[in-house]
């Protein structure tokens, strides 16, 4: 009996725990994480065929972080910005010849023809939703899906939202979703 007690006591003593140490290469604050994820979504949506240096990408993230300044809820701001990205993507594809500015301009909070200028588009959509609750629900679903995937990186969530976008016949948003997931999963470090 005493040998059994010694064995269980020794196995308990050998149990080690894993500690997570923050710092290094990974973002530390929720705002930094949201900025990083939003950059990958922008890149996947507009500039997925372009290569940027690490310095350029850092500069773009600084510009994106300005959009989160003063935000009381980072998740709400993130979803709103994703919806505005979707509105821009649809605007660009609606008519041939439309284009988007360079990221250094488009992401700048002071550039009215960039991401900052899409706030008025978003407000129009919000007003329309008061009368028609499901108006442009695909972009809301996409924003929710990308926020959830960026937080948890769960394949089951990805499959669920993929099915939902297909069910809603939001094929353009499905492409943005899949491109964004690819960037979030494989290009983030």
N, C-alpha and C positions, 0 to 999 in steps of 0.2 A: 504494500500500500504506500509506503513512503517513497518507493522508486517512482511510482506513478505521479505523486505530488511533485517530485523533483523534476520530472520530465515536463509536466505542464507549466511549472514555474519557470523552467529554462526557456520554453517556447514563448512564453509571454514576455520574458525579458529580451528576447531577440527581435521582437516585433519593432520594425522601424516605421517612421512616418515620413511622408513626403512633404517638404515645405516649398511653397512657391515664393520666389524672390522677384519682386518687381524691379523693372529697370532694364537697362541694356538697349536693345534695338527696338523693342516693342513700345507702342504708345501707352501712356499711363493713365490719362484722364478720359472720361467718357467723351468729352469734346474732341480730344485728339483721335480717339478711335472712330468717332462719327465722321470727322474730317477725312481721315484716311479712307474709310469705306466710301464716302461720297465721291472722293477723287476717283476711285476705281470705277464707280458707276458712271461718272462723267466721261472718263476715258473710254469705257466700253461703249457708251452711247454715241460719242462724237469723234473721238480721236483714236480709235482702236487700231488703225493702220499706221500710226505715227509712233516713232520712238523718241523718248525724252530722256535727257540726262537726269541723274539723281538731283542735281542742283535745281534744275527746272521744276521737277516734281515737288521738291521741297517748297519752292516759291509758289507753285499752284496751290499747295495745301495751306500755306499761310493766307493766301487770298480767300480760299474756301472757309477757313476758320473765322474770317471776318463776318461771314453770314450767320454764324452762331453766336456772335457777340450780343450780350444782353438777353439771350434766350434763357427762360426759366425752365423749359423742358426740352432737352436736347433731342429726345425721340420725336416729339411733335415737329420740331424744326426740321429734323432729318427727313421725316415723311413729307413735309411740305416742299422741301427742296427737291426731293425725288419726283414729286408730282409736277413741279415746275420744269424739271428736266424732261419729263415725258411730254409735257405741252410743247416744249421747244422742239423735241424730236418730231412730233406730229406736224408742227408748223413747217419744219424743213422739208418733210416728205410730201407735203400737200401740193407743192408747186415746184416744177423743175427750175433750176437756177438759183434756188435759195441756198445759202451757205451759213456756216457759223464762223465766228471770229476765232482768232488764235486763243488758246487757253489763257494766256497772260492777260488778254483783254476781257474775254467773256466771263471769267471768274471774278474779275475785279468788282468790288461792291459799288464803285463809283461810275462804272460803265453802264449807261442806261440801255444800251442795246444788248446787254449780256444777261447773266443770271439775275442780276438785280432788277432788270426791266421786266422780268417774267412775273413779278409780284402782282402786277395789275391783271395779268391773265388769270392768275390763281384766284384773285378776288372775284373776278367775273364767274369763274366756275363755282366758287363758294356761294355766290348770290343765286346762281341758277339752281343749285342743289336745295335751296330753301323751298323752291316750287316743285322741283323734280328730284326727289331724294336719290335716285339711282343714276343721276346724270354723271357721265364720265366715271363710273364706278371702277372701271378697269385700272385707271391710274392710281386710285386709292388702294385697290387690292395689290397692285405692284409695289407701291410704297410700303405697305404693311409687310408684304412678302420679303422685300429686300432688307427691311429693318430686322425682321425675325431671323432671316438667314445670316445676316451679318453678325448678329448677336450669338447665335447658337451653332451655325454651320451644320445643320441637321439635314441629311439627305431626305428624310421623310417629309419635312416641311417643304423642301424644294419640289418633291413630287406632287404634294398636295396642291401647292399654288400653281404649278404647271398645269395640272388638270383643271383648276378653276379658270385660269386664263384661256385655256382651250374651250371650256364650256361657255365662257362669255364671248367667244370668237374674237379675242383680242390678240390677233396674231402678231401685230407689230410690237405690242408690249411683251408678248412671249419671247420675241427675239431679244429685246432689251434685257429681259429677265435672265435668259440663258447666257447672254454675253456678260452681263454683270456678275453672275455667279461664277463664270469661268475666271473673270478677273479677280474677284474676291478670293476664290479658292486657290488659284494657281499663281497669281502674280503678286499677291501680298506676301510679305515676309514676316 
